[in-house]
Amino acid sequence: MKPAYSVIFLTTLIGAGQGLFLALFTQQSYALFGQLPMQSDGFYGYGSVLVLLLLCGGLVASFFHLGHPERAWRTATQWRTSWLSREVIALPAFIGVVFLYAAVHLLGWRPVIITLPSGLEIDLSIALGMLGTLLAFTLFVCTAMIYACLRFLREWNSPLTVINYILLGGASGFTLAAAFAAVSAPSQANFFGGWAIIITCLAFVGRSASLVRNSRLKSISTIQTAIGIKHPQIVQRSKGAMGDTFNTREFFHGKSENFMHKIKPGFLLMCFVVPLLLLSIGLSSSSVLLLSGAFVTQYSGLLAERWFFFAEAKHPQNHYYQGIA
């Protein structure tokens, strides 16, 4: 398949935003039960502003993938059957909740909603955080299922697609949270960094599993089934058209096999190995530069990983046009 850069930026930016929000609320949840010190409203508020910037950046990128952006609202009408429609609904809903979460902290307006029998007070920010967490995971599932539900693209049609979208988004979000905490709340950098290391390791296992699985896939379709002729020896001499067509432009990434072999270890290093090293060294030395470098490196690797994710998928129609494959 041909990767669309707008979708690459959409999925990686909102994934990092979702992960950062989950990191912020995870810390607040720990603090609610006395496991960590509660941070200032500014920490949660400005952290949420950063989440909003990532989410809105992804939303803007998505419009470049539309032929008629003015009709974008129509994509939400098929929510009963379309994962894309569900994503279109979940993303603005999540943005709205994050906005409210940021507002109640920055305005210092956190009225108590309920007091539990144990005496624990649940204020408005906690309620919004719980709702935001639910929407974050809903959005992860909706985004991943757009691809995982396509049975004819076997590289995507796996539970690992959903798992990896969640883990990669979580890893980048917690890594960014570690860098953010190093600047605004240094005492919490180890908490976020520790979780970033754990989730990055889990993401490495999940992505490696998908790479191994996909390398063992054997195509069900053949050139014989593509053109409906059962002759055992068929050789295609041309691409089937005198010029480019939609089928030859949009279903082939156009890169060489050598390039495809090189990008795989490249994104594995940038997504997992280098960030883990930078996180480990950065946390031991409390270095803002190293922790920030871990996020920048990991996000750059995620761009390459997402490009490979789309390019790796082999559409059955490519058997018919294998003259340009």
VEXKEVO-977552 format. One line per 3 residues: number of its first residue (from 1); for each residue x, y, z of N, C-alpha, C, O. Coordinates in steps of 0.02 Angstrom, whole numbers. Layout:
% VEXKEVO-977552
NUM) X,Y,Z,X,Y,Z,X,Y,Z,X,Y,Z; ...
% end
This chain:
% VEXKEVO-977552
1) 42,-59,0,0,0,0,44,63,0,102,61,21; 16,117,-24,52,180,-24,36,219,39,-22,237,50; 86,232,82,72,269,145,52,341,131,81,374,89
4) 1,364,166,-21,433,162,9,471,222,-4,454,279; 50,521,207,85,556,261,37,591,308,51,599,368; -20,613,283,-69,645,326,-95,596,379,-104,614,437
7) -105,534,359,-129,483,406,-73,463,454,-86,448,512; -12,462,429,45,446,473,50,497,529,58,478,587; 45,561,512,49,613,563,-13,612,608,-9,623,668
10) -71,599,578,-132,594,618,-125,541,672,-136,555,731; -108,481,653,-107,425,702,-52,432,753,-61,414,811; 6,458,733,61,464,781,51,523,829,67,518,888
13) 25,579,803,14,637,846,-41,625,898,-32,638,957; -98,598,874,-152,587,923,-133,530,970,-154,530,1028; -94,482,946,-71,428,990,-28,454,1047,-36,434,1104
16) 19,499,1030,61,530,1082,19,572,1130,31,573,1190; -32,607,1102,-76,647,1144,-117,604,1192,-123,620,1251; -143,549,1166,-181,503,1209,-136,475,1264,-156,472,1322
19) -75,455,1245,-28,428,1294,-9,478,1347,-3,461,1405; 0,541,1327,18,593,1375,-40,606,1424,-28,614,1484; -101,607,1399,-158,617,1444,-163,559,1493,-174,570,1553
22) -155,498,1469,-157,440,1514,-102,444,1566,-112,424,1624; -44,470,1547,11,477,1594,-6,528,1649,5,515,1708; -34,585,1629,-52,636,1677,-105,611,1726,-99,621,1787
25) -156,578,1700,-209,555,1744,-187,496,1787,-212,486,1842; -141,455,1761,-114,401,1801,-78,429,1862,-86,403,1918; -38,481,1852,-4,512,1909,-54,542,1958,-46,535,2019
28) -106,574,1933,-156,604,1977,-194,549,2015,-212,559,2073; -205,492,1983,-240,436,2017,-197,408,2073,-222,394,2128; -132,400,2059,-87,377,2112,-88,427,2171,-91,406,2229
31) -87,492,2154,-87,543,2206,-152,543,2245,-153,556,2305; -207,529,2212,-273,527,2245,-274,476,2301,-305,487,2353; -238,420,2290,-236,367,2341,-175,372,2386,-159,326,2423
34) -140,429,2382,-84,440,2426,-20,405,2408,26,403,2449; -15,378,2348,45,343,2327,99,390,2300,158,373,2299; 78,449,2277,123,500,2252,98,568,2276,40,575,2293
37) 142,618,2278,119,685,2297,76,715,2241,93,711,2182; 20,745,2261,-22,780,2212,15,841,2186,45,879,2224; 13,850,2120,49,906,2090,3,967,2084,-57,963,2097
40) 32,1022,2066,-6,1084,2060,-56,1080,2002,-48,1040,1956; -106,1123,2006,-154,1126,1951,-120,1144,1885,-140,1121,1832; -69,1185,1890,-33,1205,1830,0,1147,1794,2,1145,1733
43) 25,1098,1833,57,1040,1803,8,1001,1760,22,985,1702; -50,986,1789,-101,948,1751,-131,991,1696,-146,967,1641; -141,1055,1710,-173,1099,1662,-130,1111,1600,-153,1102,1544
46) -67,1131,1611,-23,1144,1554,-3,1080,1518,10,1080,1458; 0,1025,1556,12,961,1524,-45,943,1477,-34,916,1423; -106,959,1497,-165,946,1455,-166,993,1394,-191,973,1341
49) -140,1053,1402,-135,1098,1345,-88,1068,1292,-101,1072,1232; -35,1037,1315,11,1002,1269,-25,944,1234,-14,932,1175; -67,909,1272,-108,855,1242,-152,884,1187,-157,855,1133
52) -184,940,1201,-229,971,1152,-191,991,1089,-217,984,1033; -130,1016,1096,-90,1035,1038,-76,975,994,-80,979,933; -60,918,1025,-46,857,987,-109,832,952,-107,813,894
55) -165,833,988,-228,809,959,-251,853,902,-272,829,850; -247,918,912,-268,965,859,-221,961,800,-243,969,742; -157,950,812,-110,941,757,-127,881,715,-123,883,654
58) -145,826,749,-166,766,713,-230,778,674,-238,754,618; -277,814,705,-340,828,672,-330,870,609,-360,857,557; -286,921,613,-271,962,554,-239,919,500,-256,927,441
61) -193,875,519,-160,832,470,-210,788,433,-202,774,374; -262,766,468,-311,721,437,-348,754,380,-369,720,333; -356,820,381,-393,855,329,-356,853,262,-388,860,209
64) -290,845,264,-252,842,202,-262,776,166,-241,768,108; -295,728,199,-309,663,168,-378,663,135,-396,613,103; -415,717,142,-483,719,116,-486,755,49,-456,808,40
67) -523,725,2,-532,758,-62,-577,819,-57,-567,869,-92; -627,816,-12,-673,871,-1,-679,882,75,-726,856,106; -633,920,105,-635,931,177,-701,960,203,-720,948,260
70) -735,998,159,-798,1029,181,-852,976,194,-903,991,226; -842,915,170,-890,862,181,-869,815,237,-899,761,246; -819,835,276,-791,791,327,-844,769,377,-842,714,404
73) -893,813,391,-944,797,441,-984,735,422,-1012,701,465; -988,721,357,-1027,664,336,-998,597,357,-1032,546,359; -933,597,373,-901,534,393,-928,507,458,-920,448,473
76) -960,549,498,-986,527,562,-1055,494,557,-1080,468,606; -1084,494,498,-1153,470,491,-1159,394,490,-1214,367,500; -1104,359,478,-1106,286,471,-1078,251,533,-1046,198,527
79) -1088,280,591,-1056,254,652,-1079,184,670,-1044,149,708; -1136,162,645,-1161,95,663,-1117,40,632,-1112,-14,660; -1086,54,575,-1049,2,539,-977,20,525,-938,-24,507
82) -957,83,532,-891,104,511,-847,124,570,-867,166,611; -788,94,574,-741,113,627,-713,183,614,-696,219,662; -709,204,551,-688,272,536,-737,322,563,-717,373,592
85) -802,309,555,-853,354,583,-848,358,658,-856,411,688; -835,301,689,-828,300,762,-767,339,785,-769,373,836; -713,335,746,-653,375,762,-669,449,756,-648,490,798
88) -706,468,703,-723,537,691,-766,565,749,-763,625,763; -804,523,781,-844,544,839,-802,545,902,-806,592,942; -760,493,911,-721,486,972,-668,540,979,-655,564,1035
91) -636,560,924,-582,609,928,-606,677,953,-577,703,1001; -658,707,923,-682,772,950,-707,766,1022,-699,812,1062; -739,709,1037,-764,699,1106,-705,699,1155,-709,729,1208
94) -652,665,1136,-592,662,1179,-561,731,1185,-541,751,1240; -556,767,1130,-528,836,1132,-569,879,1179,-542,918,1217; -636,873,1175,-679,912,1219,-668,898,1292,-665,944,1333
97) -661,834,1310,-651,816,1380,-582,839,1404,-575,863,1460; -531,832,1362,-464,856,1381,-465,932,1391,-433,957,1437; -502,967,1349,-508,1040,1357,-539,1057,1425,-514,1101,1460
100) -592,1021,1443,-624,1034,1508,-578,1015,1566,-576,1050,1617; -541,960,1558,-493,938,1609,-440,992,1619,-422,1008,1676; -415,1020,1564,-365,1073,1569,-396,1136,1601,-364,1168,1643
103) -457,1152,1581,-490,1213,1606,-502,1211,1681,-488,1260,1716; -527,1155,1707,-543,1152,1779,-479,1158,1821,-481,1183,1877; -424,1133,1793,-361,1140,1830,-333,1211,1826,-313,1240,1876
106) -332,1239,1766,-303,1305,1758,-345,1359,1792,-319,1410,1814; -411,1347,1796,-455,1394,1830,-461,1380,1905,-488,1420,1943; -434,1323,1925,-437,1305,1996,-508,1289,2019,-523,1297,2079
109) -551,1268,1974,-621,1253,1992,-632,1178,1991,-646,1148,1940; -624,1148,2050,-630,1076,2056,-678,1058,2112,-656,1033,2165; -742,1069,2103,-790,1053,2156,-794,978,2168,-787,937,2123
112) -806,960,2232,-812,889,2250,-880,863,2225,-932,892,2239; -877,808,2188,-938,779,2160,-968,727,2207,-1028,725,2218; -924,686,2235,-947,633,2280,-893,618,2331,-833,622,2316
115) -914,600,2390,-868,578,2443,-881,504,2456,-936,485,2476; -830,463,2447,-837,391,2456,-842,375,2531,-820,415,2573; -869,316,2548,-874,297,2619,-807,299,2656,-805,310,2717
118) -753,289,2619,-687,292,2650,-664,363,2665,-613,374,2697; -704,412,2642,-686,482,2652,-649,512,2593,-633,571,2593; -636,472,2542,-601,496,2483,-647,541,2442,-703,522,2426
121) -623,600,2426,-663,648,2388,-647,646,2314,-589,651,2294; -698,637,2274,-691,635,2201,-715,702,2174,-774,718,2176; -667,742,2148,-687,808,2123,-698,805,2047,-692,752,2016
124) -715,861,2017,-733,864,1947,-675,842,1902,-686,810,1851; -614,860,1920,-557,842,1877,-547,766,1875,-528,739,1823; -561,732,1930,-554,659,1931,-607,628,1886,-593,582,1848
127) -668,653,1890,-722,628,1847,-706,638,1774,-716,593,1732; -680,698,1757,-662,711,1688,-603,667,1667,-599,645,1609; -557,655,1712,-500,611,1697,-522,540,1682,-495,508,1637
130) -570,515,1721,-595,448,1709,-631,444,1641,-622,396,1604; -671,495,1626,-705,496,1561,-654,502,1504,-661,470,1453; -603,544,1514,-552,552,1463,-513,487,1452,-495,472,1395
133) -500,449,1506,-465,385,1499,-506,337,1458,-480,303,1414; -571,333,1472,-615,290,1433,-615,310,1359,-612,267,1316; -619,375,1345,-620,399,1276,-552,387,1243,-549,374,1183
136) -498,393,1280,-431,382,1251,-425,311,1226,-401,299,1170; -446,262,1267,-442,192,1245,-492,178,1190,-478,138,1145; -550,210,1193,-599,202,1139,-570,227,1073,-578,195,1021
139) -536,284,1075,-506,312,1015,-450,267,989,-444,258,929; -409,239,1034,-357,193,1012,-388,134,974,-364,115,920; -442,105,1002,-473,47,971,-504,66,904,-497,30,854
142) -539,123,901,-571,144,839,-519,155,784,-528,133,727; -464,190,801,-412,203,751,-381,139,726,-373,130,665; -364,94,772,-331,32,751,-378,-14,713,-357,-48,666
145) -442,-15,732,-489,-60,699,-506,-39,628,-531,-79,589; -493,24,610,-501,45,541,-460,-1,496,-480,-17,440; -401,-21,521,-356,-64,482,-363,-138,501,-361,-181,457
148) -372,-151,565,-375,-221,587,-437,-257,562,-437,-319,558; -490,-221,544,-552,-253,522,-550,-274,448,-596,-308,425; -498,-255,412,-494,-270,340,-465,-340,330,-404,-349,333
151) -508,-388,318,-485,-457,314,-441,-471,254,-398,-515,257; -451,-433,200,-412,-447,140,-340,-418,145,-298,-436,104; -327,-375,194,-259,-352,207,-234,-389,269,-241,-365,325
154) -206,-447,258,-190,-493,313,-137,-466,360,-134,-485,419; -93,-421,335,-42,-392,378,-73,-351,434,-44,-344,488; -132,-322,421,-166,-281,471,-219,-319,510,-234,-301,567
157) -246,-371,481,-303,-406,510,-281,-452,567,-279,-513,561; -265,-419,623,-239,-456,681,-252,-415,744,-250,-354,742; -264,-449,801,-270,-413,865,-207,-374,882,-209,-326,920
160) -150,-395,854,-87,-360,868,-89,-287,843,-55,-244,870; -129,-274,792,-135,-205,767,-163,-160,821,-137,-105,832; -215,-182,854,-246,-142,908,-197,-136,967,-188,-82,995
163) -168,-192,985,-121,-192,1042,-63,-144,1029,-44,-106,1074; -36,-146,969,22,-104,953,4,-30,950,44,13,970; -55,-13,925,-76,57,924,-80,83,996,-59,140,1010
166) -106,43,1042,-112,64,1112,-43,71,1144,-28,120,1177; -1,20,1134,64,20,1167,111,73,1138,146,106,1176; 111,82,1073,155,133,1043,133,203,1062,175,246,1076
169) 67,215,1063,43,280,1085,58,291,1159,79,346,1178; 48,240,1199,64,246,1270,137,258,1283,155,299,1326; 180,223,1246,253,231,1255,274,302,1239,311,333,1277
172) 252,329,1182,271,397,1163,242,448,1211,275,498,1227; 181,436,1235,150,483,1282,185,485,1350,197,539,1377; 203,427,1377,238,426,1441,309,452,1435,335,482,1482
175) 341,441,1378,408,468,1367,405,545,1365,447,579,1394; 354,571,1331,344,644,1330,329,670,1400,352,724,1419; 289,632,1438,273,652,1507,336,656,1550,341,700,1593
178) 383,610,1539,446,611,1577,485,675,1562,512,706,1607; 487,694,1498,522,756,1479,485,817,1508,517,863,1532; 419,816,1504,379,872,1531,388,878,1606,395,933,1633
181) 389,821,1641,397,822,1713,467,846,1733,476,879,1784; 517,829,1692,586,850,1708,591,925,1710,633,953,1745; 547,959,1672,548,1032,1670,503,1062,1724,522,1109,1759
184) 442,1034,1732,392,1065,1775,383,1032,1843,359,1064,1890; 401,968,1849,394,933,1914,448,879,1918,433,820,1911; 511,899,1928,568,852,1925,560,791,1970,586,737,1954
187) 524,797,2026,516,740,2071,475,684,2040,477,627,2065; 437,699,1987,394,648,1956,424,619,1892,394,575,1861; 482,642,1872,512,619,1809,526,544,1812,516,508,1762
190) 549,519,1870,564,448,1876,501,405,1870,502,350,1842; 445,431,1896,381,394,1891,362,385,1818,348,330,1795; 360,441,1781,341,438,1710,393,400,1669,376,360,1625
193) 457,412,1684,510,378,1646,509,302,1657,521,264,1611; 496,282,1720,493,210,1734,438,176,1694,448,123,1665; 379,208,1694,323,180,1655,338,183,1581,319,138,1544
196) 373,235,1558,391,241,1487,435,182,1466,427,154,1412; 482,164,1509,527,108,1494,487,43,1491,497,3,1445; 442,32,1539,402,-29,1540,358,-35,1478,357,-87,1445
199) 323,20,1461,277,18,1404,316,13,1338,293,-21,1292; 374,45,1334,415,40,1274,439,-32,1264,440,-56,1207; 457,-65,1317,477,-136,1312,419,-179,1289,427,-223,1247
202) 359,-167,1317,301,-205,1296,284,-191,1223,266,-236,1185; 292,-128,1202,279,-109,1132,329,-144,1086,311,-164,1031; 391,-150,1108,441,-185,1068,422,-258,1058,429,-285,1003
205) 398,-289,1111,377,-360,1106,317,-365,1058,316,-409,1015; 269,-320,1066,209,-323,1023,225,-310,950,201,-345,906; 267,-259,936,283,-244,866,327,-298,836,319,-315,777
208) 372,-326,875,413,-381,849,370,-442,832,382,-476,783; 320,-455,875,275,-511,862,238,-501,796,229,-549,758; 216,-439,783,180,-426,720,227,-433,660,205,-457,607
211) 290,-413,667,337,-419,612,351,-492,597,355,-512,538; 359,-532,649,371,-604,639,310,-637,606,316,-676,560; 251,-619,631,189,-647,603,182,-630,529,168,-673,488
214) 193,-566,513,183,-544,444,235,-573,396,221,-584,337; 295,-586,422,347,-615,379,331,-687,360,358,-714,312; 286,-719,398,268,-789,384,204,-796,344,184,-851,326
217) 172,-740,329,110,-743,291,123,-763,219,171,-741,188; 79,-806,193,82,-825,123,17,-803,90,-38,-816,114; 25,-769,34,-33,-741,0,-81,-796,-23,-61,-846,-52
220) -145,-785,-10,-197,-831,-33,-210,-819,-107,-225,-866,-144; -205,-756,-129,-218,-740,-199,-156,-753,-241,-100,-752,-215; -166,-767,-305,-112,-776,-353,-130,-736,-416,-186,-710,-422
223) -83,-732,-462,-99,-698,-525,-153,-735,-563,-192,-705,-601; -156,-801,-553,-209,-841,-586,-278,-822,-560,-325,-813,-599; -284,-815,-494,-349,-796,-466,-365,-722,-480,-423,-703,-484
226) -313,-682,-488,-323,-610,-500,-355,-598,-568,-397,-554,-576; -334,-638,-619,-361,-627,-686,-410,-681,-708,-439,-678,-762; -420,-731,-665,-470,-783,-679,-448,-834,-731,-491,-863,-765
229) -383,-845,-738,-357,-896,-785,-316,-946,-746,-273,-926,-706; -328,-1010,-756,-297,-1062,-715,-232,-1090,-744,-204,-1137,-716; -208,-1063,-799,-147,-1088,-829,-89,-1084,-779,-81,-1034,-745
232) -48,-1138,-773,4,-1139,-722,61,-1090,-734,96,-1071,-686; 72,-1068,-796,128,-1023,-811,101,-959,-843,85,-958,-903; 97,-907,-803,74,-842,-827,126,-790,-808,146,-785,-750
235) 148,-751,-857,198,-699,-845,169,-633,-870,146,-628,-927; 171,-582,-828,145,-517,-847,202,-476,-877,255,-469,-847; 190,-449,-938,242,-412,-973,233,-336,-967,281,-299,-978
238) 175,-313,-949,163,-241,-940,118,-230,-880,89,-278,-853; 111,-168,-859,71,-153,-800,-3,-149,-815,-43,-139,-768; -24,-157,-876,-94,-161,-892,-125,-95,-913,-185,-92,-927
241) -85,-41,-917,-110,24,-938,-52,64,-967,5,55,-946; -67,109,-1014,-15,149,-1045,12,203,-999,69,224,-1005; -30,225,-951,-9,276,-903,-28,256,-833,-55,202,-821
244) -14,299,-785,-31,285,-716,-107,286,-707,-143,322,-741; -130,244,-661,-201,242,-643,-206,245,-567,-156,242,-531; -267,252,-542,-277,254,-469,-249,190,-438,-217,193,-385
247) -260,133,-470,-237,69,-443,-161,65,-439,-134,37,-392; -128,92,-489,-55,88,-488,-22,142,-446,36,134,-425; -58,196,-432,-30,250,-390,-42,237,-316,4,247,-275
250) -101,215,-298,-121,213,-227,-108,147,-192,-115,144,-130; -90,95,-228,-82,30,-195,-10,5,-197,3,-53,-180; 36,47,-219,107,30,-220,147,86,-187,137,145,-202
253) 192,68,-142,231,120,-108,289,145,-150,315,199,-137; 310,107,-200,361,130,-247,432,125,-223,478,149,-257; 444,95,-165,512,89,-139,541,21,-156,505,-28,-167
256) 607,18,-158,641,-45,-175,640,-94,-116,628,-74,-59; 654,-157,-132,659,-207,-79,716,-191,-31,710,-204,29; 770,-163,-57,826,-144,-15,806,-92,36,826,-95,94
259) 766,-43,14,742,10,59,697,-21,113,703,-3,172; 653,-67,94,608,-98,142,646,-139,194,625,-142,252; 701,-169,173,741,-208,221,778,-163,269,791,-182,326
262) 796,-103,246,835,-57,289,791,-19,338,813,-5,394; 730,-3,319,688,38,363,665,0,424,653,30,477; 660,-66,418,636,-106,475,683,-102,535,661,-82,589
265) 748,-119,529,792,-111,587,800,-38,608,813,-23,666; 791,8,559,797,79,575,744,101,623,760,134,673; 681,84,611,628,108,657,630,68,722,609,94,774
268) 654,7,720,660,-31,783,711,2,829,700,6,890; 765,26,801,816,61,841,789,127,867,797,142,926; 756,166,824,734,233,844,672,231,888,663,275,930
271) 630,181,880,569,176,921,583,148,990,553,169,1040; 630,101,993,637,63,1055,707,66,1086,714,86,1143; 758,47,1048,824,39,1078,853,105,1101,872,112,1159
274) 857,155,1056,887,219,1074,846,255,1128,876,280,1176; 779,259,1123,741,291,1177,751,257,1245,754,291,1296; 756,191,1246,767,156,1310,834,176,1340,839,186,1400
277) 885,181,1298,950,202,1323,948,274,1349,974,289,1402; 917,318,1310,913,388,1331,871,397,1394,888,438,1437; 817,359,1400,776,362,1460,815,339,1521,813,370,1574
280) 851,283,1513,889,256,1570,943,305,1593,950,317,1653; 980,332,1546,1033,379,1564,1004,445,1588,1028,475,1636; 951,468,1554,920,531,1573,890,531,1642,894,581,1678
283) 860,475,1661,830,471,1728,883,468,1782,875,497,1836; 938,433,1768,991,429,1818,1027,495,1828,1054,508,1882; 1028,537,1776,1063,601,1780,1016,660,1784,1038,718,1787
286) 950,646,1783,898,699,1785,909,750,1729,904,811,1740; 925,726,1670,940,769,1614,878,783,1572,848,738,1543; 858,847,1570,801,867,1529,817,855,1455,773,835,1417
289) 880,868,1436,899,861,1366,894,789,1343,869,776,1288; 917,742,1384,914,671,1365,842,645,1362,824,607,1318; 802,666,1411,732,644,1412,694,673,1352,652,640,1323
292) 708,736,1336,676,766,1277,700,731,1213,662,720,1167; 765,715,1212,793,679,1155,762,610,1147,754,586,1091; 744,578,1203,712,512,1200,645,517,1164,628,475,1123
295) 607,571,1180,542,578,1147,550,595,1073,516,566,1031; 595,641,1057,605,661,987,627,601,946,603,591,890; 673,562,973,697,503,937,641,452,929,633,423,875
298) 604,441,983,550,391,979,495,413,931,469,372,893; 478,477,932,426,499,886,450,495,813,411,477,769; 513,511,801,540,504,734,538,431,712,522,416,654
301) 554,386,758,549,315,742,478,293,730,465,250,688; 430,324,766,359,307,755,336,328,686,295,293,655; 361,383,661,344,404,593,367,351,543,330,333,497
304) 428,326,553,454,274,508,415,208,518,401,173,470; 399,193,581,361,131,595,293,134,563,270,84,535; 260,191,567,193,196,538,195,195,462,151,168,430
307) 248,224,433,257,220,360,263,146,340,232,123,293; 305,109,377,315,38,361,250,-1,372,235,-47,333; 212,16,423,148,-17,437,103,-14,376,73,-65,357
310) 97,44,345,55,51,286,86,19,224,52,-14,185; 151,29,215,185,3,156,188,-73,156,188,-105,103; 189,-103,215,197,-176,221,135,-213,195,140,-270,173
313) 77,-181,199,15,-214,180,13,-226,104,26,-180,66; -3,-285,84,-6,-304,14,-79,-314,-7,-110,-363,13; -104,-268,-47,-173,-273,-71,-178,-329,-123,-133,-335,-165
316) -231,-370,-121,-238,-425,-170,-236,-401,-242,-214,-438,-286; -259,-340,-256,-258,-315,-324,-188,-307,-353,-179,-302,-414; -138,-307,-309,-69,-299,-333,-45,-358,-374,3,-352,-411
319) -78,-416,-366,-61,-473,-408,-77,-458,-481,-40,-478,-526; -130,-422,-492,-149,-405,-560,-101,-356,-591,-88,-358,-651; -73,-311,-549,-28,-259,-574,44,-274,-554,83,-227,-545
322) 61,-337,-547,126,-353,-520,183,-332,-566,242,-335,-547; 168,-311,-627,219,-286,-673,255,-225,-646,310,-211,-668; 224,-188,-599,257,-129,-570,272,-139,-496,297,-93,-464
325) 257,-198,-470,267,-210,-398,342,-209,-381,361,-218,-323
% end
